Amino acid sequence: MKVRQSKRMESFQTSIFSELAEYKKKKLKEGATLIDLSIGSPDLAPPSFIKDTLASEVLHDEQYGYSITGSSEFNKTVASFYDQNYDVKIEADDEVLQLMGSQDGLVHFPMVFANSGDLVLVPDPGYTAYAVGIEMAGATPYFMPLKKENHFLPDLSAIPEAIASQAKMMFLNFPGNPVPALANKEFFAEVVAFAKKYEIIVLHDFAYSELYYEGNKPISFLSVEGAMEVGVEMSSFSKNYNMAGSRIGYLAGNKEIIKAMHQLKSNLDYGVFYPIQKAAIKALKQGSSFCEINRKIYEARRDVLVDGLNAIGWRIDKPVAGMFVWAQVPNGYSSFEFTYTLIEKANVVVVPGHAFGPTGEGYVRIALVEDKDRLKEVVKSIKTSGVLKKGK
């Protein structure tokens, strides 16, 4: 029997991530010792109080039923967290929706609010799940370039009137992936006004909300006046609490948007395992001290890597938030060429910027997912490899 895929699967061609994975396998078979800074998956475990909660809750027989929509305790805890941390009032009953991680929400969101051929405003470069969700909905992305000269914020004034009038949705992501930039209240206020004018739904991806440095606490989109009228905010426990494999997150904000997403979700899955919900509740209630420790770990890693690379001649700006370094490639290289040169000559794996959108060309994304000693090895290996000499 010949197996025929749907036309939809044409959207899921081999990505640069798959190509890198295959190339890494090849190099490992050849005996290379690689330091992989390409995947944004935390290498650290959750704090003991989260692990203890999971271990305890799985022993209770009543925890094994369908959770369906998430527990009321979870929703109330999210609402309380927003009140305490961002001074945002959220109604637990109809302004919070539990997700199986933010990836679940990001990919499914356009399917609820965009029809085939509709326009979706998306950051460029931006997280790859945005493109997947837009493709699944049959919609069309309109790229909003993130450029250094504009502090890596979209220039809403550059969006043509005809495009804005047709757009149904806008994705935003601060602190960002791959670009670890931060938005300010003035920008978010501009977004709210823009969204109201053109009746555009805003989804702010807030997955890195607890990873920030030197007191630069990220702003919740929902804390800006009028934001609840036009949009929602999505977050998860993967990066903030090192619970990546647990798959739990939430959507918060406009109740009509939440209601529509709930309608879809109620037809897709039967909810998150109750013990994971309990662990996530504990994280929100008791996680502030852990988050502070986690930030210091990532900040120390950032300093070792960026200071070290600057010292050997690769000029890179320090990120103020997130778990990535967005680094302009040295003169004479394309993003693709430099990525593979790093693997061949320095045994270091990063991601070429064009994998996240056309404006990403000229950059690479480096994940802070190794300890300080390994990052020192990265600096030493890049220095001795000679890869920085091209174009000088």
C-alpha positions as MATLAB code, in Angstrom:
seq = 'MKVRQSKRMESFQTSIFSELAEYKKKKLKEGATLIDLSIGSPDLAPPSFIKDTLASEVLHDEQYGYSITGSSEFNKTVASFYDQNYDVKIEADDEVLQLMGSQDGLVHFPMVFANSGDLVLVPDPGYTAYAVGIEMAGATPYFMPLKKENHFLPDLSAIPEAIASQAKMMFLNFPGNPVPALANKEFFAEVVAFAKKYEIIVLHDFAYSELYYEGNKPISFLSVEGAMEVGVEMSSFSKNYNMAGSRIGYLAGNKEIIKAMHQLKSNLDYGVFYPIQKAAIKALKQGSSFCEINRKIYEARRDVLVDGLNAIGWRIDKPVAGMFVWAQVPNGYSSFEFTYTLIEKANVVVVPGHAFGPTGEGYVRIALVEDKDRLKEVVKSIKTSGVLKKGK';
ca = [
       0.000    0.000    0.000;
       1.266    3.439   -0.882;
       0.977    5.868    2.003;
      -0.079    9.330    0.877;
       0.324   12.329    3.126;
      -2.109   15.230    3.146;
      -1.148   18.480    1.425;
      -0.955   19.979    4.882;
       2.201   17.967    5.512;
       3.981   19.911    2.770;
       4.311   22.639    5.398;
       6.446   20.351    7.556;
       9.517   19.962    5.412;
      12.964   19.164    6.792;
      14.000   22.143    8.911;
      17.442   23.468    9.721;
      17.003   21.886   13.159;
      16.573   18.451   11.575;
      19.540   19.095    9.297;
      21.661   20.094   12.284;
      20.563   17.000   14.183;
      21.643   14.755   11.310;
      24.941   16.570   10.934;
      25.596   16.278   14.673;
      24.982   12.523   14.471;
      27.454   12.281   11.603;
      30.134   14.196   13.515;
      29.600   12.119   16.666;
      29.989    8.901   14.669;
      33.266   10.292   13.358;
      34.426   10.691   16.948;
      33.922   14.430   17.408;
      33.169   15.770   20.886;
      30.548   18.457   20.404;
      29.319   21.138   22.775;
      25.706   21.631   21.785;
      24.325   25.122   22.369;
      21.626   24.831   19.721;
      18.619   23.500   21.625;
      16.796   25.760   24.082;
      16.098   23.038   26.638;
      17.124   23.657   30.265;
      19.941   21.402   31.450;
      18.985   21.993   35.084;
      16.362   20.149   37.155;
      13.387   21.725   38.946;
      13.808   22.613   42.633;
      13.296   19.858   45.195;
       9.884   21.173   46.346;
       8.537   20.665   42.827;
      10.021   17.183   42.507;
       8.770   16.247   45.977;
       5.255   17.390   45.086;
       5.246   15.264   41.950;
       6.624   12.251   43.809;
       3.985   12.550   46.510;
       0.971   13.243   44.304;
       1.519   10.302   41.938;
       0.912    7.924   44.866;
      -2.695    9.031   45.286;
      -5.201    6.889   43.391;
      -7.623    9.750   42.762;
      -5.054   11.637   40.675;
      -5.366    9.382   37.635;
      -8.673   10.523   36.146;
      -9.169   12.936   33.255;
      -8.474   16.484   34.344;
     -10.317   17.883   31.280;
      -9.981   21.668   31.689;
      -7.560   21.992   34.567;
      -8.342   22.402   38.223;
      -9.943   25.484   39.742;
      -7.007   25.588   42.162;
      -4.597   25.996   39.242;
      -6.624   28.829   37.714;
      -6.922   30.619   41.054;
      -3.179   30.312   41.604;
      -2.426   31.846   38.193;
      -4.823   34.716   38.968;
      -3.179   35.268   42.355;
       0.289   35.149   40.763;
      -0.657   37.908   38.319;
      -2.138   40.021   41.092;
       0.974   39.729   43.266;
       3.635   39.974   40.556;
       2.146   42.312   37.945;
      -0.745   44.050   39.737;
      -3.115   42.552   37.155;
      -6.604   41.446   38.184;
      -7.671   38.248   36.439;
     -10.900   36.310   36.917;
      -9.844   32.724   37.594;
     -13.053   31.194   36.248;
     -13.093   32.634   32.740;
      -9.834   34.516   32.117;
      -7.378   31.602   32.563;
      -7.002   28.471   30.436;
      -4.617   25.645   31.216;
      -2.421   24.354   28.371;
      -0.140   21.390   27.763;
       2.811   23.768   27.615;
       2.993   26.969   25.598;
       3.840   25.065   22.391;
       0.363   23.524   22.543;
      -1.227   26.952   22.752;
       0.993   28.689   20.215;
       0.420   26.124   17.474;
      -3.334   25.867   18.026;
      -4.066   29.564   18.553;
      -4.182   30.623   14.865;
      -6.524   27.710   14.100;
      -9.130   29.382   16.324;
      -8.835   32.935   15.070;
      -7.536   32.855   11.479;
      -9.083   31.490    8.308;
      -7.320   30.320    5.179;
      -5.651   33.296    3.533;
      -5.917   35.605    6.553;
      -2.868   37.629    7.546;
      -1.038   37.126   10.835;
       1.570   39.616   12.031;
       4.609   37.753   13.295;
       8.031   38.863   14.596;
      10.969   38.221   12.280;
      13.048   36.534   13.549;
      10.573   34.682   15.728;
       9.999   31.371   17.481;
       9.402   28.613   14.942;
       6.086   27.465   16.496;
       4.439   30.673   15.273;
       5.071   29.675   11.659;
       3.781   26.147   12.298;
       0.510   27.413   13.775;
      -0.021   29.864   10.934;
       0.591   27.112    8.379;
      -1.816   24.768   10.183;
      -4.515   27.437    9.965;
      -3.829   28.016    6.272;
      -3.129   31.661    7.068;
      -0.342   33.856    5.705;
       2.413   35.395    7.846;
       3.364   39.046    7.513;
       6.840   39.508    8.926;
       7.566   42.369   11.323;
      11.377   42.783   11.198;
      13.212   42.979   14.527;
      16.248   45.162   13.927;
      19.043   46.275   16.217;
      18.529   49.947   15.352;
      14.968   49.692   16.694;
      16.006   47.798   19.860;
      14.621   44.625   18.254;
      11.029   45.898   18.587;
       8.608   45.732   15.634;
       8.032   49.061   13.918;
       4.240   49.163   13.792;
       4.290   52.400   11.794;
       6.033   50.544    8.961;
       3.112   48.125    8.517;
       1.095   49.257    5.474;
      -2.511   50.268    6.088;
      -3.726   47.595    3.683;
      -1.870   44.899    5.623;
      -3.002   46.117    9.039;
      -6.618   46.242    7.847;
      -6.476   42.585    6.786;
      -4.547   41.237    9.771;
      -6.421   39.045   12.238;
      -3.711   38.371   14.813;
      -0.348   39.514   16.095;
       2.302   37.412   17.848;
       4.673   39.151   20.273;
       7.428   37.643   22.449;
       9.325   39.599   25.132;
      11.753   38.421   26.460;
      12.145   36.841   23.077;
      13.318   33.702   21.370;
      15.619   33.875   19.480;
      16.110   37.593   20.175;
      16.280   38.150   23.962;
      14.923   41.696   23.813;
      12.562   43.407   26.257;
       9.533   45.569   25.519;
       8.653   48.706   27.486;
       5.226   50.047   28.456;
       5.323   52.661   25.710;
       5.679   49.977   23.065;
       2.928   47.820   24.552;
       0.653   50.874   24.732;
       1.327   51.427   21.026;
       0.424   47.781   20.381;
      -2.876   48.170   22.250;
      -3.808   51.277   20.241;
      -2.825   49.564   16.989;
      -4.818   46.437   17.849;
      -7.905   48.456   18.770;
      -7.730   50.508   15.583;
      -7.518   47.483   13.301;
      -9.373   44.932   15.502;
      -6.362   42.626   15.782;
      -6.055   39.922   18.453;
      -2.714   40.076   20.283;
      -0.975   37.028   21.736;
       2.030   37.820   23.915;
       4.315   34.817   24.395;
       5.714   35.311   27.930;
       7.572   32.003   28.264;
      10.771   33.594   29.627;
       9.121   35.919   32.134;
      11.316   34.863   35.083;
      14.650   34.856   33.224;
      15.981   38.390   33.455;
      19.152   40.036   34.699;
      20.294   43.065   36.682;
      16.763   43.870   37.831;
      15.315   44.251   34.326;
      12.030   42.546   35.189;
       9.927   42.008   32.047;
       6.595   43.765   31.748;
       3.418   41.737   31.463;
       1.441   42.803   28.406;
      -1.725   42.483   30.485;
      -0.461   45.155   32.890;
      -0.802   47.823   30.185;
      -4.084   49.731   30.067;
      -6.447   48.301   27.476;
      -4.480   45.100   26.876;
      -7.205   42.873   28.292;
      -9.577   44.265   25.644;
      -7.443   43.109   22.735;
      -5.334   40.196   23.833;
      -3.974   37.438   25.981;
      -0.668   36.367   27.451;
       0.773   32.864   27.388;
       3.380   31.360   29.689;
       4.716   27.985   30.727;
       6.784   26.306   33.424;
       9.406   24.873   31.070;
      12.060   27.577   31.218;
      11.068   29.473   34.368;
      11.011   26.389   36.619;
      12.976   23.832   34.552;
       9.841   21.711   34.024;
      10.251   21.313   30.251;
       9.185   17.664   30.113;
       6.149   18.193   32.330;
       4.199   20.027   29.619;
       2.055   22.552   31.402;
       1.325   26.207   30.764;
      -1.518   28.696   30.658;
      -3.254   31.392   28.675;
      -4.576   34.452   30.507;
      -6.470   37.560   29.495;
      -9.486   38.469   27.372;
     -12.362   36.169   28.355;
     -13.827   35.904   24.843;
     -10.474   34.785   23.480;
     -10.104   32.337   26.372;
     -13.593   30.962   25.719;
     -12.840   30.357   22.059;
      -9.549   28.607   22.819;
     -11.308   26.482   25.424;
     -13.813   25.392   22.787;
     -10.968   24.040   20.651;
      -9.009   22.536   23.534;
     -12.064   20.679   24.836;
     -12.091   18.761   21.554;
      -8.361   17.997   21.479;
      -7.268   16.552   24.807;
      -8.337   15.565   28.305;
      -6.096   17.864   30.284;
      -2.806   17.774   32.149;
      -1.979   15.012   34.660;
      -3.138   16.209   38.089;
       0.246   15.717   39.841;
       1.861   18.006   37.265;
      -0.819   20.605   37.978;
      -0.068   20.309   41.696;
       3.651   20.813   41.024;
       2.928   23.864   38.864;
       0.734   25.338   41.601;
       3.580   24.864   44.072;
       5.962   26.524   41.618;
       3.823   29.659   41.360;
       3.268   29.846   45.109;
       6.794   29.092   46.324;
       9.050   29.582   43.317;
      10.273   33.162   43.737;
      13.450   32.252   45.642;
      14.253   29.471   43.184;
      13.748   31.835   40.241;
      16.218   34.263   41.784;
      18.819   31.487   42.117;
      18.111   30.316   38.570;
      18.586   33.834   37.218;
      21.974   34.102   38.877;
      23.063   30.815   37.290;
      22.074   31.979   33.826;
      23.540   35.434   34.380;
      26.883   33.901   35.372;
      26.806   31.711   32.272;
      25.970   34.721   30.125;
      28.911   36.665   31.529;
      31.391   33.819   31.051;
      30.364   33.263   27.449;
      29.830   36.821   26.234;
      32.803   38.323   28.084;
      34.976   35.466   26.870;
      33.908   35.811   23.241;
      34.352   39.570   23.327;
      37.856   39.077   24.719;
      38.845   36.954   21.714;
      37.424   39.370   19.168;
      33.803   38.286   18.605;
      31.813   41.396   19.496;
      28.505   40.412   21.079;
      26.001   42.384   23.169;
      24.949   40.956   26.513;
      21.285   39.938   26.654;
      19.273   41.529   29.466;
      16.845   38.591   29.646;
      16.081   35.118   28.326;
      18.294   32.055   27.931;
      19.832   32.892   24.557;
      22.570   35.043   23.095;
      21.709   36.616   19.735;
      25.114   37.050   18.141;
      26.001   38.818   14.909;
      28.279   36.574   12.868;
      31.816   37.753   12.086;
      32.467   39.542    8.804;
      32.703   37.358    5.735;
      30.259   34.658    6.847;
      26.624   33.922    6.210;
      24.684   32.520    9.167;
      24.594   29.068    7.574;
      28.289   29.042    6.688;
      29.374   30.224   10.120;
      27.197   27.631   11.890;
      28.745   24.739   10.009;
      32.245   26.209   10.280;
      31.817   26.316   14.066;
      30.855   22.639   14.090;
      33.722   21.599   11.805;
      36.523   23.644   13.334;
      35.436   24.376   16.926;
      33.073   21.465   17.717;
      30.426   23.978   18.862;
      26.811   23.785   17.719;
      24.582   26.879   17.420;
      21.562   27.726   15.231;
      21.803   29.980   12.162;
      19.596   33.034   12.495;
      17.761   32.564    9.203;
      16.060   29.491   10.723;
      13.851   31.956   12.614;
      12.975   34.203    9.685;
      14.667   36.151    6.883;
      15.744   39.044    9.115;
      17.700   36.531   11.200;
      20.323   36.274    8.486;
      23.652   37.542    9.778;
      23.103   36.176   13.294;
      23.285   32.916   15.223;
      21.386   31.882   18.325;
      23.420   30.481   21.201;
      21.622   28.763   24.097;
      23.003   29.080   27.643;
      22.403   25.394   28.376;
      25.851   24.343   29.606;
      27.643   25.169   32.853;
      30.357   27.811   33.154;
      33.254   25.384   32.709;
      31.829   24.049   29.465;
      31.210   27.597   28.232;
      34.846   28.417   28.963;
      35.711   25.440   26.761;
      33.528   26.943   24.045;
      35.460   30.212   24.166;
      38.803   28.407   24.124;
      37.787   26.151   21.251;
      36.527   29.055   19.134;
      39.716   30.988   19.838;
      42.063   28.160   18.838;
      39.973   27.157   15.798;
      40.735   30.365   13.938;
      37.133   30.802   12.721;
      37.079   34.457   13.733;
      39.937   35.369   11.377;
      37.895   35.292    8.162;
      37.180   38.709    6.756;
      39.741   40.508    8.900;
];
